[in-house]
Amino acid sequence: MEQLVFDLVEPEPPAFRTFVAGRNGEAVASLERAAAGGLAETSIVLWGPPGAGKSHLLSATVAAATAAGRPASHCASPASLGREAPAPGALVAVDDVGAADAEGQARLFTLYNALRERGGTLVAAAEAPPARLPLRDDVRTRLSWGLVYEIAPLADAEKPAALAAYARSRGFALSDDVIVYLLAHGRRDMRTLVGTLAALDRRSLAQKRPVTVPLLREWLQRSIDERPAG
């Protein structure tokens, strides 16, 4: 039942502050510069296995760019790219570029060239580095011209320190016993774990109690009791 409750935790909107960087700090810093319009390169390519957080980072970059006043958009794949030219200085994020068909590759090629001419930025995600993607040579070449980062998932041994750091960023202390309980009773992907900590933080503030194992157990039990039947 506890596992089920963790599955139902509503994630916070993708943002840089809700991504626990771990070994990906340099990539996150470059994305923050890209969002603010301070990146010299036209493109950033993030690659890594599913679940590493690539889509989260693309969404976070678009959100930060929008907050900075830049035209920004996020496409789930090259197939969903429009044919219209991007606005000057636009930031366009594109997921799953390695799966682009012939039409998608043509649109990606055109988009890259237009962004380069108009001072824009392309942020792309794939499961392999550009040189190993099954794309046209001219598309692979352009994606390789910019910054390329492997996004590495956090290892289990890194998660306790990462969770503690995330809690500190929200302004509360997270004890070792709470971390152990979280990792033992819930899903272990960072998106769910971070969402759980955010929910616990909100509950602790509402009740004016610190985040402890008893508070976590109460929250779990109440979530179980309030879950609709069926």
Buried (B, 14 or more C-beta within 10 A) or exposed (E): EBEEBBEEBEBBEBBBEBBBBBEBEEBBEBBBBBBBBEBEBBBBBBBBEEEBBBBBBBBBBBBBBBEEEBBBBBBEBBBBBEEEBBBEBBBBBBBBBBBBEEEBBBBBBBBBEBBBEBEBBBBBBBBBBBEEBEBBEEBBBBBBBBBBBBBBBBEEEBBBEBBBEBBEEBEBEBBEEBBEBBBEBBBEBBBBBBBBBBBBBEBBEEEEEEBBBEBBEBBBEEBEEEEEEE
